[in-house]
Amino acid sequence: YDSFETLSWVYLLFVLQKWVLVVIAVCVVLQILAFTATKSTFLHPFGISDDLTDTYKENPYNVLIFGAKEHLSQRLDFLEETGGVWKHEFSCDEDTKMVVSVGKNKTDFSDQDAVVFNMDEAAVVRDITMLVSMPASHNQAWIYYGMEPAARLRWLFKADSGSLPLHGVWSFRRDAEVQMRYGYFVAGESATNDSQPMDRWLRGKTKLVAWIVRNCYTTFWPRYEYVASLQKHIAVDIYGACGPLFCPFEPRSECIKILKQYKFYLALESAECDDYATEKLWETAYTYGLVPVVYGAQREFYAKEAPPNSYIFAGDFNSTKQLADFLLYLDQSPMQYAKYFDWRQTGHIELPKMADHSLSPALFCPLVPFIDKVKSGKIAKRTLFEHPYYISCAVLKGRDATFRPKLRWKLRRWKPRG
């Protein structure tokens, strides 16, 4: 009996040990699966996979702006001069650092993860032969900074600038490889105190239409002629280089006080280009409480991206008289006019960058996932000719760059696009 009892205990211990080993094995497998899932799905704030950031924790992303600091069309106040080189190092998040520098020589391309073109607009034209002859590399992302409309680019520069090989375009377009909007509407997060009556938007508005403009004639539709025609039917006060009135930008608060006296603002862009809606709409009109009369981007863009029932699309009217009559109707119908501010109870406007401010370092951080895609071989180079941005404006036909603004586009021959 003792021997049998001993054997029973031995057998029981053997079975228990076997099950313990099975449980341990299952736990190990589950841990491995959980870790693998986390590694494959977790993304850092700028879309950088955890695997990739392990590589770059010690090595920052190096981004070269091709050109000369004194010729940059975009302000970069954060750059510091060190040993004759303009550069700045900063963090995009706790695991991701970036160094932005400026250089115009072929040797400056060494050890760069990305090169940004067209912040110095003349540099590409000057060195296009050198740039086209440089060997392609998936270890270095080439991107074109296109915050101005392609119509302007193709007018200013010779056609062979379009042969620049690029991985992508950094622009306002919704299909850009790296997007930087002038502004956008955030639904569901109102910045308005709902207890305040909506008719407050009528208070102090004693004037009709304002337009601030510096670029009088270098436009790619007859904008100035259009406004002159509109003035025959309604009072339009023109501020800036193209009109008799002055709106002080220093201090900016003084100009804001002037604008808040108006009911409508002409947010008319310099070119008819897809998705092209600038600070004229997002900052000047929406931020300062005016109803914008918009034109530049296509109707579909405003319908999808702007706050609902917040703007008047100039292309919806067959003539400037029709538009003027509608504005005069709203002027005499306060409740109808006030409806253009209902959206402020359902959302608010975000501005990535104010028009008169420098780019901030944080605005470069969305380049990180783009660089990662290039390095992983997911994006191949193609010429600027082949990017949608290059042919995104209404007056452009194929690769032709022979047109000129204003002289060819008289108001009597121009028709607004939808």
C-alpha beads as a LAMMPS data file, in Angstrom:
LAMMPS data file: protein, C-alpha beads

418 atoms
417 bonds

1 atom types
1 bond types

-500.0 500.0 xlo xhi
-500.0 500.0 ylo yhi
-500.0 500.0 zlo zhi

Masses

1 110.0

Atoms # bond

1 1 1 0.000 0.000 0.000
2 1 1 2.860 2.405 0.817
3 1 1 4.517 1.694 -2.553
4 1 1 1.252 2.295 -4.389
5 1 1 0.690 5.587 -2.544
6 1 1 4.225 6.724 -3.375
7 1 1 3.734 5.932 -7.048
8 1 1 0.460 7.857 -7.043
9 1 1 2.120 10.964 -5.660
10 1 1 4.937 10.684 -8.184
11 1 1 2.433 10.400 -11.026
12 1 1 0.413 13.345 -9.712
13 1 1 3.520 15.526 -9.465
14 1 1 4.477 14.533 -13.004
15 1 1 1.067 15.546 -14.355
16 1 1 1.091 18.848 -12.459
17 1 1 4.592 19.637 -13.698
18 1 1 3.489 18.954 -17.256
19 1 1 0.519 21.341 -16.969
20 1 1 2.672 24.017 -15.348
21 1 1 5.042 23.829 -18.310
22 1 1 2.104 24.072 -20.727
23 1 1 0.744 27.164 -18.936
24 1 1 4.187 28.799 -18.955
25 1 1 4.581 28.079 -22.663
26 1 1 1.163 29.572 -23.449
27 1 1 2.001 32.709 -21.451
28 1 1 5.287 33.123 -23.319
29 1 1 3.542 32.794 -26.695
30 1 1 0.888 35.332 -25.705
31 1 1 3.570 37.770 -24.573
32 1 1 5.402 37.420 -27.904
33 1 1 2.188 37.949 -29.883
34 1 1 1.243 41.002 -27.840
35 1 1 4.708 42.516 -28.267
36 1 1 4.675 41.859 -32.012
37 1 1 1.241 43.439 -32.401
38 1 1 2.355 46.476 -30.466
39 1 1 5.486 46.838 -32.580
40 1 1 3.526 46.638 -35.815
41 1 1 0.634 48.923 -34.919
42 1 1 2.022 51.578 -32.610
43 1 1 2.774 54.893 -34.286
44 1 1 4.487 57.908 -32.855
45 1 1 2.761 61.310 -33.164
46 1 1 4.210 62.055 -36.605
47 1 1 3.454 58.633 -38.066
48 1 1 6.905 57.175 -37.405
49 1 1 6.829 53.443 -36.819
50 1 1 8.419 52.206 -33.595
51 1 1 10.875 50.056 -35.577
52 1 1 12.093 53.079 -37.530
53 1 1 12.465 55.328 -34.508
54 1 1 14.726 52.744 -32.882
55 1 1 17.108 53.500 -35.753
56 1 1 16.825 57.263 -35.544
57 1 1 16.830 57.879 -31.786
58 1 1 20.547 58.578 -31.884
59 1 1 20.595 60.089 -35.385
60 1 1 18.374 63.115 -36.092
61 1 1 16.569 63.621 -39.370
62 1 1 18.726 66.038 -41.376
63 1 1 16.736 68.342 -43.665
64 1 1 18.453 70.713 -46.112
65 1 1 16.697 73.771 -47.514
66 1 1 18.312 74.275 -50.913
67 1 1 19.298 77.892 -51.488
68 1 1 20.669 80.923 -49.688
69 1 1 19.295 82.215 -46.391
70 1 1 19.031 85.791 -47.662
71 1 1 16.931 84.665 -50.644
72 1 1 14.356 82.518 -48.852
73 1 1 10.787 83.519 -49.700
74 1 1 9.607 81.986 -46.444
75 1 1 10.639 83.374 -43.050
76 1 1 12.531 80.902 -40.855
77 1 1 13.274 82.934 -37.748
78 1 1 14.330 79.876 -35.756
79 1 1 17.525 79.342 -37.781
80 1 1 20.803 80.214 -36.052
81 1 1 24.157 80.894 -37.697
82 1 1 26.838 78.455 -36.558
83 1 1 30.228 78.482 -38.260
84 1 1 28.814 80.224 -41.308
85 1 1 25.927 77.730 -41.632
86 1 1 22.302 78.539 -40.847
87 1 1 20.767 75.617 -38.958
88 1 1 18.635 74.598 -36.002
89 1 1 18.170 71.331 -34.084
90 1 1 14.891 70.555 -32.340
91 1 1 12.668 67.671 -31.204
92 1 1 9.495 66.552 -32.944
93 1 1 8.716 64.222 -30.045
94 1 1 10.679 62.517 -27.277
95 1 1 12.196 60.006 -29.712
96 1 1 12.565 62.102 -32.859
97 1 1 15.023 64.916 -33.465
98 1 1 15.482 67.009 -36.590
99 1 1 18.173 69.351 -37.871
100 1 1 17.113 71.930 -40.476
101 1 1 19.890 73.746 -42.348
102 1 1 20.298 75.952 -45.428
103 1 1 22.828 75.309 -48.203
104 1 1 23.244 75.957 -51.929
105 1 1 26.212 73.773 -52.903
106 1 1 26.340 70.191 -54.116
107 1 1 28.496 69.246 -51.119
108 1 1 25.708 70.379 -48.778
109 1 1 23.607 67.408 -49.924
110 1 1 25.870 64.929 -48.105
111 1 1 24.343 63.173 -45.082
112 1 1 20.952 64.807 -45.599
113 1 1 17.779 62.746 -45.195
114 1 1 15.727 65.243 -47.186
115 1 1 16.204 68.274 -49.428
116 1 1 13.505 70.964 -49.685
117 1 1 13.399 72.969 -52.929
118 1 1 11.760 76.298 -53.808
119 1 1 11.966 78.146 -50.504
120 1 1 14.691 79.959 -52.431
121 1 1 12.704 80.255 -55.661
122 1 1 15.624 81.221 -57.913
123 1 1 17.973 78.445 -56.755
124 1 1 16.215 75.684 -58.707
125 1 1 16.318 77.716 -61.932
126 1 1 19.967 78.624 -61.419
127 1 1 21.138 75.071 -60.726
128 1 1 18.607 72.939 -62.615
129 1 1 21.324 71.336 -64.789
130 1 1 23.276 70.208 -61.727
131 1 1 20.154 68.939 -59.961
132 1 1 18.898 66.916 -62.919
133 1 1 22.315 65.267 -63.358
134 1 1 22.594 64.124 -59.733
135 1 1 22.040 60.355 -59.279
136 1 1 18.731 59.287 -57.755
137 1 1 18.865 57.850 -54.249
138 1 1 16.148 56.358 -52.073
139 1 1 18.225 57.376 -49.055
140 1 1 17.464 61.064 -49.613
141 1 1 13.964 62.469 -50.070
142 1 1 13.563 65.382 -52.485
143 1 1 10.480 67.537 -51.954
144 1 1 9.181 70.738 -53.566
145 1 1 7.796 73.494 -51.337
146 1 1 4.735 74.702 -53.232
147 1 1 2.754 77.111 -51.069
148 1 1 2.397 79.511 -54.006
149 1 1 0.202 78.537 -56.971
150 1 1 1.844 76.617 -59.797
151 1 1 0.696 79.349 -62.200
152 1 1 3.149 81.753 -60.593
153 1 1 5.982 79.210 -60.701
154 1 1 5.458 78.543 -64.394
155 1 1 5.278 82.232 -65.236
156 1 1 8.418 83.229 -63.326
157 1 1 10.716 80.385 -64.308
158 1 1 11.779 78.669 -67.486
159 1 1 10.007 75.484 -68.467
160 1 1 12.908 73.125 -67.727
161 1 1 12.400 73.760 -64.003
162 1 1 9.625 71.203 -64.375
163 1 1 12.239 68.531 -65.079
164 1 1 13.402 68.613 -61.451
165 1 1 13.169 65.016 -60.117
166 1 1 11.181 64.812 -56.883
167 1 1 9.659 62.328 -54.486
168 1 1 6.840 64.684 -53.581
169 1 1 5.363 68.140 -53.134
170 1 1 4.864 69.926 -49.811
171 1 1 1.875 72.186 -50.354
172 1 1 -1.669 73.264 -49.532
173 1 1 -3.148 70.652 -51.888
174 1 1 -5.183 67.868 -50.322
175 1 1 -3.333 65.239 -52.360
176 1 1 0.145 66.563 -51.504
177 1 1 2.682 64.071 -50.186
178 1 1 3.188 66.489 -47.287
179 1 1 0.333 68.885 -46.636
180 1 1 0.448 72.291 -44.970
181 1 1 -2.855 74.111 -45.093
182 1 1 -3.349 77.823 -44.734
183 1 1 -6.212 77.009 -42.385
184 1 1 -8.964 74.484 -41.755
185 1 1 -12.330 74.072 -40.076
186 1 1 -12.649 71.858 -36.988
187 1 1 -16.238 70.710 -36.508
188 1 1 -17.688 69.934 -33.100
189 1 1 -15.411 72.192 -31.069
190 1 1 -17.008 75.618 -30.972
191 1 1 -14.998 78.609 -29.841
192 1 1 -18.218 80.621 -29.439
193 1 1 -20.152 81.251 -26.236
194 1 1 -23.618 79.970 -27.171
195 1 1 -25.265 82.291 -24.646
196 1 1 -24.368 85.310 -26.782
197 1 1 -26.941 86.289 -29.442
198 1 1 -25.857 85.725 -33.024
199 1 1 -26.853 89.274 -33.990
200 1 1 -23.675 90.468 -32.276
201 1 1 -21.992 89.889 -35.660
202 1 1 -24.003 92.855 -36.960
203 1 1 -22.839 95.266 -34.298
204 1 1 -20.511 98.014 -35.447
205 1 1 -20.702 96.959 -39.118
206 1 1 -21.444 100.220 -40.893
207 1 1 -19.633 99.502 -44.176
208 1 1 -20.137 96.973 -46.937
209 1 1 -17.149 95.442 -48.745
210 1 1 -13.409 95.538 -47.982
211 1 1 -10.457 94.249 -50.001
212 1 1 -6.821 94.274 -48.877
213 1 1 -4.438 93.645 -51.762
214 1 1 -0.742 94.096 -52.508
215 1 1 -0.465 92.231 -55.814
216 1 1 -2.349 94.378 -58.306
217 1 1 -1.643 92.901 -61.717
218 1 1 0.502 89.763 -61.503
219 1 1 -2.554 87.546 -61.325
220 1 1 -3.733 84.669 -63.469
221 1 1 -7.306 85.742 -63.924
222 1 1 -8.585 89.352 -64.308
223 1 1 -8.995 89.913 -60.571
224 1 1 -8.401 93.668 -60.506
225 1 1 -10.717 94.231 -63.476
226 1 1 -13.333 92.051 -61.774
227 1 1 -13.266 94.192 -58.622
228 1 1 -13.352 97.395 -60.686
229 1 1 -16.479 96.071 -62.379
230 1 1 -17.989 95.169 -59.000
231 1 1 -17.358 98.726 -57.780
232 1 1 -19.775 100.016 -60.418
233 1 1 -22.615 98.348 -58.497
234 1 1 -21.564 98.395 -54.834
235 1 1 -19.086 100.260 -52.631
236 1 1 -15.784 98.351 -52.340
237 1 1 -13.072 99.900 -50.172
238 1 1 -9.608 98.859 -51.379
239 1 1 -6.711 98.864 -48.913
240 1 1 -3.036 98.336 -49.678
241 1 1 -0.868 98.849 -52.748
242 1 1 -3.770 98.675 -55.197
243 1 1 -6.105 101.164 -53.538
244 1 1 -6.247 104.557 -51.853
245 1 1 -6.819 103.295 -48.303
246 1 1 -4.327 102.187 -45.653
247 1 1 -4.798 99.403 -43.098
248 1 1 -1.894 99.435 -40.602
249 1 1 -0.308 96.077 -39.833
250 1 1 1.768 97.490 -36.965
251 1 1 0.051 97.298 -34.607
252 1 1 -2.157 94.702 -36.274
253 1 1 -4.996 95.473 -33.870
254 1 1 -5.571 98.790 -35.665
255 1 1 -6.192 97.068 -38.994
256 1 1 -8.498 94.561 -37.308
257 1 1 -10.574 97.428 -35.898
258 1 1 -10.981 98.816 -39.414
259 1 1 -11.970 95.465 -40.942
260 1 1 -14.556 94.729 -38.267
261 1 1 -16.588 97.673 -39.578
262 1 1 -17.292 95.704 -42.784
263 1 1 -19.853 93.018 -43.541
264 1 1 -18.051 91.385 -46.471
265 1 1 -14.453 90.683 -47.454
266 1 1 -13.171 89.839 -50.943
267 1 1 -11.099 86.685 -50.439
268 1 1 -10.082 86.558 -54.100
269 1 1 -6.911 84.571 -54.783
270 1 1 -4.323 85.532 -57.393
271 1 1 -4.832 82.327 -59.379
272 1 1 -7.536 79.784 -60.178
273 1 1 -5.888 76.672 -58.743
274 1 1 -7.258 73.522 -57.152
275 1 1 -7.448 73.741 -53.331
276 1 1 -5.835 77.197 -53.324
277 1 1 -7.476 79.164 -50.490
278 1 1 -5.060 81.269 -48.470
279 1 1 -5.017 83.454 -45.373
280 1 1 -7.422 85.793 -47.192
281 1 1 -10.166 83.310 -46.322
282 1 1 -8.983 81.484 -43.211
283 1 1 -7.339 84.323 -41.331
284 1 1 -8.582 87.699 -42.565
285 1 1 -12.251 86.872 -43.170
286 1 1 -13.031 84.149 -40.637
287 1 1 -10.824 85.322 -37.784
288 1 1 -11.984 88.933 -37.977
289 1 1 -15.676 88.178 -38.396
290 1 1 -16.417 89.077 -42.031
291 1 1 -18.408 87.076 -44.570
292 1 1 -15.957 86.153 -47.355
293 1 1 -16.686 86.412 -51.052
294 1 1 -14.389 83.645 -52.275
295 1 1 -12.749 82.736 -55.556
296 1 1 -9.580 80.876 -56.496
297 1 1 -10.080 77.268 -55.455
298 1 1 -12.779 75.177 -57.108
299 1 1 -16.347 75.277 -55.743
300 1 1 -16.020 71.695 -54.465
301 1 1 -13.098 72.666 -52.234
302 1 1 -15.032 75.401 -50.457
303 1 1 -18.081 73.129 -50.110
304 1 1 -16.036 70.389 -48.438
305 1 1 -13.415 72.313 -46.488
306 1 1 -14.907 75.660 -45.434
307 1 1 -17.452 75.942 -42.612
308 1 1 -20.987 75.261 -43.888
309 1 1 -22.928 78.298 -45.152
310 1 1 -20.060 80.617 -44.240
311 1 1 -19.031 82.087 -47.615
312 1 1 -20.305 83.411 -50.942
313 1 1 -18.739 81.822 -54.049
314 1 1 -18.192 84.465 -56.739
315 1 1 -18.408 81.844 -59.482
316 1 1 -22.099 81.276 -58.679
317 1 1 -23.015 84.645 -60.206
318 1 1 -23.236 85.381 -63.924
319 1 1 -22.101 88.970 -63.514
320 1 1 -20.628 91.363 -60.996
321 1 1 -24.024 93.107 -60.891
322 1 1 -25.684 89.861 -59.788
323 1 1 -23.118 89.471 -57.026
324 1 1 -23.526 93.096 -55.937
325 1 1 -27.320 92.750 -55.837
326 1 1 -27.010 89.701 -53.586
327 1 1 -24.647 91.477 -51.196
328 1 1 -27.008 94.467 -51.056
329 1 1 -29.898 92.097 -50.316
330 1 1 -27.986 90.601 -47.370
331 1 1 -27.110 94.092 -46.176
332 1 1 -30.823 94.865 -45.934
333 1 1 -31.731 91.443 -44.455
334 1 1 -29.973 91.183 -41.081
335 1 1 -31.383 87.776 -40.177
336 1 1 -30.239 86.297 -43.500
337 1 1 -26.814 87.863 -43.066
338 1 1 -26.534 86.501 -39.501
339 1 1 -27.020 82.938 -40.808
340 1 1 -23.499 83.139 -42.270
341 1 1 -22.219 82.999 -38.683
342 1 1 -24.239 79.978 -37.482
343 1 1 -21.224 77.734 -38.087
344 1 1 -19.398 79.407 -35.200
345 1 1 -21.648 77.483 -32.807
346 1 1 -20.591 74.152 -34.328
347 1 1 -16.846 74.515 -34.849
348 1 1 -13.838 76.801 -35.149
349 1 1 -10.937 77.691 -37.441
350 1 1 -7.362 76.461 -36.902
351 1 1 -4.425 78.368 -38.403
352 1 1 -1.175 76.345 -38.667
353 1 1 0.675 79.600 -39.369
354 1 1 -0.345 83.256 -39.308
355 1 1 0.394 85.073 -42.569
356 1 1 2.957 87.465 -41.100
357 1 1 4.686 84.861 -38.916
358 1 1 7.721 82.678 -39.525
359 1 1 7.395 78.965 -40.107
360 1 1 7.844 77.172 -36.800
361 1 1 10.116 74.117 -36.409
362 1 1 7.047 71.966 -35.654
363 1 1 5.746 72.519 -39.198
364 1 1 8.753 70.564 -40.510
365 1 1 7.898 67.483 -38.441
366 1 1 5.326 66.071 -40.923
367 1 1 8.314 65.495 -43.226
368 1 1 9.350 62.585 -40.982
369 1 1 6.861 59.929 -42.215
370 1 1 7.446 61.112 -45.791
371 1 1 11.203 60.597 -45.376
372 1 1 10.559 57.139 -43.913
373 1 1 8.455 56.159 -46.933
374 1 1 11.164 57.301 -49.342
375 1 1 13.861 55.415 -47.432
376 1 1 11.759 52.251 -47.436
377 1 1 11.437 52.469 -51.230
378 1 1 7.685 53.188 -51.220
379 1 1 7.983 56.470 -53.159
380 1 1 9.948 56.801 -56.396
381 1 1 11.157 60.023 -57.974
382 1 1 9.238 61.634 -60.816
383 1 1 9.644 65.031 -62.404
384 1 1 7.779 68.099 -61.218
385 1 1 6.055 67.971 -64.632
386 1 1 4.385 64.733 -63.519
387 1 1 3.059 65.916 -60.156
388 1 1 -0.610 67.038 -60.048
389 1 1 0.481 70.304 -58.429
390 1 1 2.234 71.395 -61.634
391 1 1 -0.943 71.353 -63.741
392 1 1 -3.439 72.335 -61.034
393 1 1 -4.276 75.848 -62.265
394 1 1 -7.036 76.790 -64.695
395 1 1 -4.939 78.796 -67.168
396 1 1 -2.294 76.114 -67.596
397 1 1 -2.328 73.818 -70.596
398 1 1 -0.003 70.815 -70.567
399 1 1 3.604 71.887 -70.085
400 1 1 3.302 75.244 -71.777
401 1 1 4.808 78.125 -69.817
402 1 1 4.494 80.873 -72.417
403 1 1 1.404 82.638 -71.032
404 1 1 1.578 85.950 -69.201
405 1 1 -0.774 87.309 -66.540
406 1 1 -3.263 90.141 -67.046
407 1 1 -2.403 90.937 -70.676
408 1 1 -4.017 87.790 -72.041
409 1 1 -6.888 87.495 -69.618
410 1 1 -9.321 90.341 -70.215
411 1 1 -12.545 90.403 -68.227
412 1 1 -14.804 90.266 -71.286
413 1 1 -13.271 86.915 -72.324
414 1 1 -13.000 85.427 -68.842
415 1 1 -15.569 83.050 -67.378
416 1 1 -15.448 81.894 -63.745
417 1 1 -14.905 78.213 -63.203
418 1 1 -17.077 76.054 -61.005

Bonds

1 1 1 2
2 1 2 3
3 1 3 4
4 1 4 5
5 1 5 6
6 1 6 7
7 1 7 8
8 1 8 9
9 1 9 10
10 1 10 11
11 1 11 12
12 1 12 13
13 1 13 14
14 1 14 15
15 1 15 16
16 1 16 17
17 1 17 18
18 1 18 19
19 1 19 20
20 1 20 21
21 1 21 22
22 1 22 23
23 1 23 24
24 1 24 25
25 1 25 26
26 1 26 27
27 1 27 28
28 1 28 29
29 1 29 30
30 1 30 31
31 1 31 32
32 1 32 33
33 1 33 34
34 1 34 35
35 1 35 36
36 1 36 37
37 1 37 38
38 1 38 39
39 1 39 40
40 1 40 41
41 1 41 42
42 1 42 43
43 1 43 44
44 1 44 45
45 1 45 46
46 1 46 47
47 1 47 48
48 1 48 49
49 1 49 50
50 1 50 51
51 1 51 52
52 1 52 53
53 1 53 54
54 1 54 55
55 1 55 56
56 1 56 57
57 1 57 58
58 1 58 59
59 1 59 60
60 1 60 61
61 1 61 62
62 1 62 63
63 1 63 64
64 1 64 65
65 1 65 66
66 1 66 67
67 1 67 68
68 1 68 69
69 1 69 70
70 1 70 71
71 1 71 72
72 1 72 73
73 1 73 74
74 1 74 75
75 1 75 76
76 1 76 77
77 1 77 78
78 1 78 79
79 1 79 80
80 1 80 81
81 1 81 82
82 1 82 83
83 1 83 84
84 1 84 85
85 1 85 86
86 1 86 87
87 1 87 88
88 1 88 89
89 1 89 90
90 1 90 91
91 1 91 92
92 1 92 93
93 1 93 94
94 1 94 95
95 1 95 96
96 1 96 97
97 1 97 98
98 1 98 99
99 1 99 100
100 1 100 101
101 1 101 102
102 1 102 103
103 1 103 104
104 1 104 105
105 1 105 106
106 1 106 107
107 1 107 108
108 1 108 109
109 1 109 110
110 1 110 111
111 1 111 112
112 1 112 113
113 1 113 114
114 1 114 115
115 1 115 116
116 1 116 117
117 1 117 118
118 1 118 119
119 1 119 120
120 1 120 121
121 1 121 122
122 1 122 123
123 1 123 124
124 1 124 125
125 1 125 126
126 1 126 127
127 1 127 128
128 1 128 129
129 1 129 130
130 1 130 131
131 1 131 132
132 1 132 133
133 1 133 134
134 1 134 135
135 1 135 136
136 1 136 137
137 1 137 138
138 1 138 139
139 1 139 140
140 1 140 141
141 1 141 142
142 1 142 143
143 1 143 144
144 1 144 145
145 1 145 146
146 1 146 147
147 1 147 148
148 1 148 149
149 1 149 150
150 1 150 151
151 1 151 152
152 1 152 153
153 1 153 154
154 1 154 155
155 1 155 156
156 1 156 157
157 1 157 158
158 1 158 159
159 1 159 160
160 1 160 161
161 1 161 162
162 1 162 163
163 1 163 164
164 1 164 165
165 1 165 166
166 1 166 167
167 1 167 168
168 1 168 169
169 1 169 170
170 1 170 171
171 1 171 172
172 1 172 173
173 1 173 174
174 1 174 175
175 1 175 176
176 1 176 177
177 1 177 178
178 1 178 179
179 1 179 180
180 1 180 181
181 1 181 182
182 1 182 183
183 1 183 184
184 1 184 185
185 1 185 186
186 1 186 187
187 1 187 188
188 1 188 189
189 1 189 190
190 1 190 191
191 1 191 192
192 1 192 193
193 1 193 194
194 1 194 195
195 1 195 196
196 1 196 197
197 1 197 198
198 1 198 199
199 1 199 200
200 1 200 201
201 1 201 202
202 1 202 203
203 1 203 204
204 1 204 205
205 1 205 206
206 1 206 207
207 1 207 208
208 1 208 209
209 1 209 210
210 1 210 211
211 1 211 212
212 1 212 213
213 1 213 214
214 1 214 215
215 1 215 216
216 1 216 217
217 1 217 218
218 1 218 219
219 1 219 220
220 1 220 221
221 1 221 222
222 1 222 223
223 1 223 224
224 1 224 225
225 1 225 226
226 1 226 227
227 1 227 228
228 1 228 229
229 1 229 230
230 1 230 231
231 1 231 232
232 1 232 233
233 1 233 234
234 1 234 235
235 1 235 236
236 1 236 237
237 1 237 238
238 1 238 239
239 1 239 240
240 1 240 241
241 1 241 242
242 1 242 243
243 1 243 244
244 1 244 245
245 1 245 246
246 1 246 247
247 1 247 248
248 1 248 249
249 1 249 250
250 1 250 251
251 1 251 252
252 1 252 253
253 1 253 254
254 1 254 255
255 1 255 256
256 1 256 257
257 1 257 258
258 1 258 259
259 1 259 260
260 1 260 261
261 1 261 262
262 1 262 263
263 1 263 264
264 1 264 265
265 1 265 266
266 1 266 267
267 1 267 268
268 1 268 269
269 1 269 270
270 1 270 271
271 1 271 272
272 1 272 273
273 1 273 274
274 1 274 275
275 1 275 276
276 1 276 277
277 1 277 278
278 1 278 279
279 1 279 280
280 1 280 281
281 1 281 282
282 1 282 283
283 1 283 284
284 1 284 285
285 1 285 286
286 1 286 287
287 1 287 288
288 1 288 289
289 1 289 290
290 1 290 291
291 1 291 292
292 1 292 293
293 1 293 294
294 1 294 295
295 1 295 296
296 1 296 297
297 1 297 298
298 1 298 299
299 1 299 300
300 1 300 301
301 1 301 302
302 1 302 303
303 1 303 304
304 1 304 305
305 1 305 306
306 1 306 307
307 1 307 308
308 1 308 309
309 1 309 310
310 1 310 311
311 1 311 312
312 1 312 313
313 1 313 314
314 1 314 315
315 1 315 316
316 1 316 317
317 1 317 318
318 1 318 319
319 1 319 320
320 1 320 321
321 1 321 322
322 1 322 323
323 1 323 324
324 1 324 325
325 1 325 326
326 1 326 327
327 1 327 328
328 1 328 329
329 1 329 330
330 1 330 331
331 1 331 332
332 1 332 333
333 1 333 334
334 1 334 335
335 1 335 336
336 1 336 337
337 1 337 338
338 1 338 339
339 1 339 340
340 1 340 341
341 1 341 342
342 1 342 343
343 1 343 344
344 1 344 345
345 1 345 346
346 1 346 347
347 1 347 348
348 1 348 349
349 1 349 350
350 1 350 351
351 1 351 352
352 1 352 353
353 1 353 354
354 1 354 355
355 1 355 356
356 1 356 357
357 1 357 358
358 1 358 359
359 1 359 360
360 1 360 361
361 1 361 362
362 1 362 363
363 1 363 364
364 1 364 365
365 1 365 366
366 1 366 367
367 1 367 368
368 1 368 369
369 1 369 370
370 1 370 371
371 1 371 372
372 1 372 373
373 1 373 374
374 1 374 375
375 1 375 376
376 1 376 377
377 1 377 378
378 1 378 379
379 1 379 380
380 1 380 381
381 1 381 382
382 1 382 383
383 1 383 384
384 1 384 385
385 1 385 386
386 1 386 387
387 1 387 388
388 1 388 389
389 1 389 390
390 1 390 391
391 1 391 392
392 1 392 393
393 1 393 394
394 1 394 395
395 1 395 396
396 1 396 397
397 1 397 398
398 1 398 399
399 1 399 400
400 1 400 401
401 1 401 402
402 1 402 403
403 1 403 404
404 1 404 405
405 1 405 406
406 1 406 407
407 1 407 408
408 1 408 409
409 1 409 410
410 1 410 411
411 1 411 412
412 1 412 413
413 1 413 414
414 1 414 415
415 1 415 416
416 1 416 417
417 1 417 418
